[in-house]
Amino acid sequence: MTTNTKKILIAEDDPFLVKFYKAKLEQKGFSVHIEGSGENILPIIKAEHPDLFVLDLGLPGKNGFEILQEVRANAETKNTPVFVVTKLAGEKDRKRTEELGATLYLCKMETGFEELIKDIERYLNTGHSS
Amino acid sequence: MTLISKEDAFEFLKSHHVMTLATVSEDGKPHATALLYVIDDDFSMYFVSHAESHKVKNVMQNNLVSLAVWEHKKMSVQVNGEARLMEDQKTIDEVLTRIAEAGAGEEDHFYPPILKIRGQEYALFKIHPMRVRCLDLRSDQINVPETPFIDIQI
């Protein structure tokens, strides 16, 4: 295990997937905060100052696009790197997340979970998303 | 033939996290699947699956299951038992965490099949063991055909 203590906020409502995310990333030395609803993301980012925010667009409570827009519009949170993860595979959604300022867009149907973990690890260790 | 104790069998099952689970469909068709599990001190074992999976449908209409865990040069364990759906949310949350941590604690590139299947509704089952049998694979000795497996009293 490395001594990396970078913080990751993961907004995801799949109850098993989030636990796997958390366990896998904590074993790699990261600190992981899980949030299952989209309602309180902004205050959490302000309080936690995560090094990376992983956002599932299909969260209950608030639309993921709206969350991303809010994060980018707020002076305190606008520079937070955001990986958008979604089941939506459309080019239109990819373009919209890019326009809203997503750092990386990953489609769950195209990208495996293993790739996402690698992308997170790579980004937090090197600052490069791919 | 060397003897396998209840503790040996338990430690073996506790040190592994992947089993092959067999269920039977309503029309009698067997269905085997590899999946993650965790075990309690009393030999109760837990597994999670997508709620709409074949194994869940099977168990909901016939909760008798059979499972096997094997490792070369160590042991092969077979368990027959009854699977019961867990409904207490606190227990579900705790056990899902244990299963996720068990899976995540395997090799770095280990990602269980459940992560490759779409769906967010999960069903957690507790297997109450009725019979546990072990085959000792620690020595090169060939076991006597009449008594290859040792019954573990639980």
Interface residues (C-beta under 8 A of the other chain):
Chain A: D13 D14 P15 F16 L17 K19 F20 K22 A23 K24 Q27 K87 K108 M109 G112 F113 E114
Chain B: V48 D93 L96 T97 I99 A100 E101 G103 A104 G105 H109 Y111 I114 L115 K116 R118 Q120 Y122
